[in-house]
Amino acid sequence: MSEAYRSFIQGKRLYKKKEFLKAAMKLEGSKRLEPKRASIRELLAAAYYNLGLLEDSKHNFKKALDIDKSNDYAHFGLSLCLARQGDLDKALGHIKIAHAMKPGSKLYKDTLQRLKS
C-alpha cells in the first residue's frame, strides 16, 4: 500500500469521525504525493469546507474538476462554497450540473431547490 493511499484512508476515517482538521492534515500529505487524484482533492475540499476554509475548499473542488469534469460531487461542493460566499448565480450553475449528472440524488435536488429560493 502506497504512503499516499495510507494517508488517504486515514484522512477518510478521520473525516467520517468529523475530525476535519486532522483529516485535512492527513489529506494534505496525500495530495503532496498524488496531486492529480480527484478523490483526494474532493475529500480535502470537503474537510476544508467543514472547517469554514472556503477558499481552500473552493480551490480543491476546482482542482478535482480540472482532473475530472464529470465529478458531480465536486460540482456540488463548489456550489456550496460559492453560495456561502454569496455568488448564487455561479452556485446555481454548478448545482444544476451536479443534479443533471445524478438526477436521482435527493441531496442535489434539495440543494438546488434551496438555492433557487
C-alpha positions as CSV (number, residue, x, y, z in Angstrom):
1,M,0.0,0.0,0.0
2,S,1.4,3.4,-1.0
3,E,2.0,6.2,1.5
4,A,-0.5,8.4,-0.4
5,Y,-3.2,5.7,-0.2
6,R,-2.5,5.1,3.5
7,S,-2.8,8.8,4.3
8,F,-6.0,9.0,2.2
9,I,-7.6,6.1,4.1
10,Q,-6.6,7.6,7.5
11,G,-7.9,11.0,6.4
12,K,-11.2,9.4,5.3
13,R,-11.6,7.7,8.7
14,L,-10.9,11.0,10.5
15,Y,-13.4,12.8,8.2
16,K,-16.1,10.3,9.0
17,K,-15.4,10.9,12.7
18,K,-15.9,14.6,12.0
19,E,-12.2,15.3,12.9
20,F,-11.9,17.7,10.0
21,L,-8.6,19.4,10.9
22,K,-6.8,16.1,11.5
23,A,-8.4,14.8,8.3
24,A,-7.2,17.8,6.3
25,M,-3.7,17.3,7.6
26,K,-3.6,13.7,6.5
27,L,-5.1,14.5,3.2
28,E,-2.6,17.3,2.6
29,G,0.1,14.7,2.8
30,S,-1.7,12.5,0.3
31,K,-2.2,15.5,-2.0
32,R,1.5,16.3,-2.0
33,L,2.3,12.7,-3.0
34,E,-0.6,12.4,-5.5
35,P,-1.6,15.9,-6.6
36,K,-3.7,14.6,-9.6
37,R,-6.0,12.3,-7.7
38,A,-9.5,13.8,-7.8
39,S,-10.7,11.6,-4.8
40,I,-8.0,13.2,-2.6
41,R,-8.8,16.7,-3.7
42,E,-12.6,16.1,-3.2
43,L,-12.3,14.8,0.3
44,L,-9.7,17.5,1.2
45,A,-12.1,20.2,-0.2
46,A,-14.9,18.7,1.9
47,A,-12.8,18.8,5.1
48,Y,-11.8,22.4,4.4
49,Y,-15.5,23.3,3.8
50,N,-16.4,21.8,7.2
51,L,-13.6,23.9,8.8
52,G,-15.0,27.0,7.2
53,L,-12.0,27.5,5.0
54,L,-14.0,28.3,1.9
55,E,-11.1,29.5,-0.4
56,D,-9.1,26.3,0.3
57,S,-12.2,24.2,-0.2
58,K,-13.1,26.0,-3.4
59,H,-9.6,25.7,-4.8
60,N,-9.5,21.9,-4.2
61,F,-13.0,21.4,-5.6
62,K,-11.9,23.3,-8.7
63,K,-8.7,21.1,-8.9
64,A,-10.9,18.0,-8.7
65,L,-12.9,19.3,-11.6
66,D,-9.8,20.1,-13.6
67,I,-8.9,16.4,-13.2
68,D,-12.4,15.1,-13.9
69,K,-15.0,17.4,-15.3
70,S,-17.7,14.8,-14.7
71,N,-17.2,14.8,-10.9
72,D,-20.7,15.5,-9.8
73,Y,-19.7,15.8,-6.1
74,A,-17.0,18.4,-6.9
75,H,-19.7,20.5,-8.7
76,F,-21.9,20.1,-5.7
77,G,-19.2,21.1,-3.2
78,L,-18.2,24.0,-5.3
79,S,-21.8,25.2,-5.4
80,L,-21.9,25.1,-1.6
81,C,-18.7,27.2,-1.4
82,L,-20.0,29.7,-3.9
83,A,-23.4,30.0,-2.2
84,R,-21.7,30.6,1.2
85,Q,-19.6,33.4,-0.4
86,G,-22.8,35.0,-1.9
87,D,-22.2,34.1,-5.5
88,L,-25.6,32.5,-6.1
89,D,-25.5,32.6,-9.9
90,K,-22.3,30.5,-10.2
91,A,-23.5,28.3,-7.3
92,L,-26.7,27.6,-9.2
93,G,-24.8,26.7,-12.3
94,H,-22.7,24.1,-10.5
95,I,-25.6,22.5,-8.6
96,K,-27.6,22.3,-11.8
97,I,-24.7,20.4,-13.4
98,A,-24.4,18.0,-10.4
99,H,-28.2,17.5,-10.4
100,A,-28.2,16.8,-14.2
101,M,-25.4,14.2,-13.7
102,K,-27.2,12.5,-10.9
103,P,-30.9,13.4,-11.2
104,G,-31.9,10.8,-8.6
105,S,-29.8,12.5,-5.8
106,K,-32.1,13.9,-3.1
107,L,-29.1,15.9,-1.8
108,Y,-28.6,17.6,-5.1
109,K,-32.3,18.2,-5.7
110,D,-32.8,19.6,-2.2
111,T,-29.8,21.9,-2.6
112,L,-30.9,23.1,-6.0
113,Q,-34.4,23.9,-4.5
114,R,-32.8,25.7,-1.6
115,L,-30.6,27.8,-3.7
116,K,-33.4,28.7,-6.1
117,S,-35.5,30.2,-3.3
